[in-house]
Amino acid sequence: MIFVKTEEEIEKIKVSCAIVRDCLSFVGSRIREGMTTRQVDELVYDFIKSSGAEPSCLGYCGYPASACVSVNETVVHGIPGDRILQEGDIVSVDLCAYKDGFHGDGARTFCIGEVSEEKKKLVRVTEECFFKAIGNLKAGTPLYDIGYAVQQHAEANGFSVIRSYTGHGIGREMHEDPSVPNFGKKGTGPRLRAGTVLCIEPMIALGTWKVRVLPDGWTAVTTDGKAAAHYENTLVIREDGVELLTL
């Protein structure tokens, strides 16, 4: 069931989303070559806790960290550890904050030092895919128009769309209906109602869209070992457009 939020609920979601927004900015200003992915996670944990919130990811279905820190070929759900960030890496940081009964969610992909031109393009196009997806989004838009817009822009730039993972609704639960795939047929799916809160999150790869999950049960990597990027924001569907909550 797709839950439509009240304005009172949306105001509470906005608080959590502001923490996510500021945390992503904080991490982006400090992430650098030589850090471990565990140190990135520590930045996230400390920031969210100091903001009076809880990291939603920590303990979720047994997940052992406050953020997903995914390097290069890792698409999503990279468990922070001893991996050292190196110049030329791209690193997606996906995090959620929980405060006063509601969650906020967002992700960014950061470049470590000088990265290759193809990786720069991948990161740029992944972000562009998000904005393409929301360009005509408003109350009454069919759900799968979102994925159609993402897929069209990614593939026009020579990239592929990850199909195994999707965006989602959010609110009292970190993951709610509907699933929001990054591919789809234009004009299909349920028509979205004003007050629906969604996380739209293009996950785009240099090579194949196929992924495999490592034995840890979380880390999802591209099967060809090529890099992937991730960009996510939480937003509210409005009658005449969208309201972005993590920007």
Secondary structure as the mmCIF struct_conf table of DSSP 4:
data_model
#
loop_
_struct_conf.conf_type_id
_struct_conf.id
_struct_conf.beg_label_comp_id
_struct_conf.beg_label_asym_id
_struct_conf.beg_label_seq_id
_struct_conf.end_label_comp_id
_struct_conf.end_label_asym_id
_struct_conf.end_label_seq_id
HELX_LH_PP_P HELX_LH_PP_P1 ILE A 2 PHE A 3
STRN STRN1 VAL A 4 VAL A 4
HELX_LH_PP_P HELX_LH_PP_P2 LYS A 5 THR A 6
HELX_RH_AL_P HELX_RH_AL_P1 GLU A 7 ARG A 30
TURN_TY1_P TURN_TY1_P1 GLU A 33 GLY A 34
STRN STRN2 THR A 36 THR A 36
HELX_RH_AL_P HELX_RH_AL_P2 THR A 37 SER A 50
TURN_TY1_P TURN_TY1_P2 SER A 51 GLY A 52
STRN STRN3 GLU A 54 PRO A 55
TURN_TY1_P TURN_TY1_P3 SER A 56 GLY A 59
HELX_RH_3T_P HELX_RH_3T_P1 TYR A 60 GLY A 62
BEND BEND1 ALA A 65 SER A 66
STRN STRN4 ALA A 67 VAL A 71
TURN_TY1_P TURN_TY1_P4 ASN A 72 GLU A 73
STRN STRN5 THR A 74 VAL A 76
HELX_LH_PP_P HELX_LH_PP_P3 GLY A 78 PRO A 80
BEND BEND2 GLY A 81 ASP A 82
HELX_LH_PP_P HELX_LH_PP_P4 ARG A 83 ARG A 83
STRN STRN6 ILE A 84 ILE A 84
HELX_LH_PP_P HELX_LH_PP_P5 LEU A 85 LEU A 85
TURN_TY1_P TURN_TY1_P5 GLU A 87 GLY A 88
STRN STRN7 ILE A 90 LYS A 99
TURN_TY1_P TURN_TY1_P6 ASP A 100 GLY A 101
STRN STRN8 PHE A 102 CYS A 111
BEND BEND3 GLY A 113 GLU A 114
HELX_RH_AL_P HELX_RH_AL_P3 GLU A 117 ILE A 134
TURN_TY1_P TURN_TY1_P7 GLY A 135 ASN A 136
TURN_TY1_P TURN_TY1_P8 ALA A 139 GLY A 140
STRN STRN9 PRO A 142 PRO A 142
TURN_TY1_P TURN_TY1_P9 LEU A 143 LEU A 143
HELX_RH_AL_P HELX_RH_AL_P4 TYR A 144 ALA A 156
TURN_TY1_P TURN_TY1_P10 ASN A 157 GLY A 158
STRN STRN10 SER A 160 VAL A 161
BEND BEND4 SER A 164 SER A 164
STRN STRN11 GLY A 167 GLY A 169
BEND BEND5 GLY A 171 HIS A 175
STRN STRN12 GLU A 176 VAL A 180
BEND BEND6 ASN A 182 ASN A 182
TURN_TY1_P TURN_TY1_P11 LYS A 186 GLY A 187
BEND BEND7 GLY A 189 GLY A 189
HELX_LH_PP_P HELX_LH_PP_P6 PRO A 190 PRO A 190
STRN STRN13 ARG A 191 ARG A 191
HELX_LH_PP_P HELX_LH_PP_P7 LEU A 192 LEU A 192
TURN_TY1_P TURN_TY1_P12 ALA A 194 GLY A 195
STRN STRN14 THR A 196 THR A 196
STRN STRN15 VAL A 197 ILE A 200
STRN STRN16 MET A 203 ALA A 205
BEND BEND8 LEU A 206 GLY A 207
BEND BEND9 TRP A 209 TRP A 209
STRN STRN17 VAL A 211 VAL A 213
TURN_TY1_P TURN_TY1_P13 PRO A 215 ASP A 216
BEND BEND10 GLY A 217 TRP A 218
STRN STRN18 ALA A 220 THR A 222
TURN_TY1_P TURN_TY1_P14 THR A 223 ASP A 224
STRN STRN19 ALA A 228 HIS A 230
STRN STRN20 GLU A 232 GLU A 232
STRN STRN21 ASN A 233 ARG A 238
TURN_TY1_P TURN_TY1_P15 GLU A 239 ASP A 240
STRN STRN22 GLY A 241 LEU A 244
BEND BEND11 LEU A 245 LEU A 245
#
